[in-house]
Amino acid sequence: MFQGIAERLSEISSKIQAACHQAQRSEDGIRLVAVSKLQSMDVINEAYALGINNFGENYAQELAEKSLACPKDIIWHFIGPIQSNKINLIAKHANWVHSIDREKVARKLNDALETEGKKIHALVQVNIDREESKSGILPEEAVDFINELNAHYPNLILEGLMFMPKINASKNAKMDTMKKIIDLQKSLLSELPGCTHLSLGTSSDFEESILTGSTILRIGESLLGKRS
Ligand SMILES: *Cc1c(COP(=O)(O)O)cnc(C)c1O
C-alpha cells in the first residue's frame, strides 16, 4: 500500500507516544528532526506543511542550498561529519550542529560564528562503541572536552551529547551501550547542568532511544521515504 509522509508521521508519532508512556516521560521532551539529506525540496515542503520544522542535513553545500530555498522558520540541524573547509557554510546556515568532534572544528566554528554575529546550539559527538569507522570523542574524554569548549568558545551554546551507536549489535551489547550513554550523560550533567540534550535514535532504533533518555530523534527514511 502506498504510504505518504502524513501516514508515516502518524505512525511514528504513535510509536513515540507509546515509548514515552513506557519510559514515563512527557512527549514535550522529544524533538523530532526529519533527516532530509539527499531528499528533494518537494519532500521537505511536504513535511513542513504537516508541521515538521526541524530538519537534519549531512552535507554543508546541500544545507546551504536548502536553507536558502525553504521557509525561513525551519530549524536546521547539521548532523554530518564536519570538514574544515565547510565550516563557514555550517556557521551561516545551521541552527544546531550535532557533530562536533575535535577542538579545531570547535575553534573554527566559533570564529566563523563570530563573523556571522550569531550563536549555534552545539552537541558533541561521542564514539560510544569505540568503532574505528566512526568519528567522535572517546567517552572518557567527553566531559573534559565539553568543559573546555564551554570555557573557550562562547558562540557555541553547549546543549549535550550526540551518539550513533551500533544499530545491528546484539541485544546485550545494546543494553550495555544504553547504560554507558546514561552514565556518561549523568556525569556530564553533574558538571554542566545545562547540557540536557541527547541526540540519539534513527529510523531503526528511536523507540529504544527514548527509553535511554533521548531528547532529539534523527529520523530519515522511515519518515520521508527512501533517499534518492
Ligand atoms: C542519515 C542519518 C540519520 C537518519 O537515518 P535513517 O536511517 O534514515 O533514519 C540519522 N543520523 C545521522 C547522523 C545520519 O547521517
PDBQT file of the ligand as one rigid body, heavy atoms in Angstrom, charges set to zero:
ROOT
HETATM    1  C1  LIG A 301      21.221   9.591   7.776  1.00  0.00    +0.000 C 
HETATM    2  C2  LIG A 301      21.332   9.833   9.235  1.00  0.00    +0.000 A 
HETATM    3  C3  LIG A 301      20.248   9.606  10.093  1.00  0.00    +0.000 A 
HETATM    4  C4  LIG A 301      18.900   9.089   9.637  1.00  0.00    +0.000 C 
HETATM    5  O1  LIG A 301      18.966   7.746   9.318  1.00  0.00    +0.000 OA
HETATM    6  P1  LIG A 301      17.630   6.953   8.881  1.00  0.00    +0.000 P 
HETATM    7  O2  LIG A 301      18.037   5.532   8.938  1.00  0.00    +0.000 OA
HETATM    8  O3  LIG A 301      17.276   7.400   7.508  1.00  0.00    +0.000 OA
HETATM    9  O4  LIG A 301      16.573   7.281   9.877  1.00  0.00    +0.000 OA
HETATM   10  C5  LIG A 301      20.420   9.914  11.446  1.00  0.00    +0.000 A 
HETATM   11  N1  LIG A 301      21.587  10.379  11.929  1.00  0.00    +0.000 NA
HETATM   12  C6  LIG A 301      22.649  10.589  11.137  1.00  0.00    +0.000 A 
HETATM   13  C7  LIG A 301      23.903  11.104  11.727  1.00  0.00    +0.000 C 
HETATM   14  C8  LIG A 301      22.559  10.310   9.769  1.00  0.00    +0.000 A 
HETATM   15  O5  LIG A 301      23.639  10.520   8.992  1.00  0.00    +0.000 OA
ENDROOT
TORSDOF 0
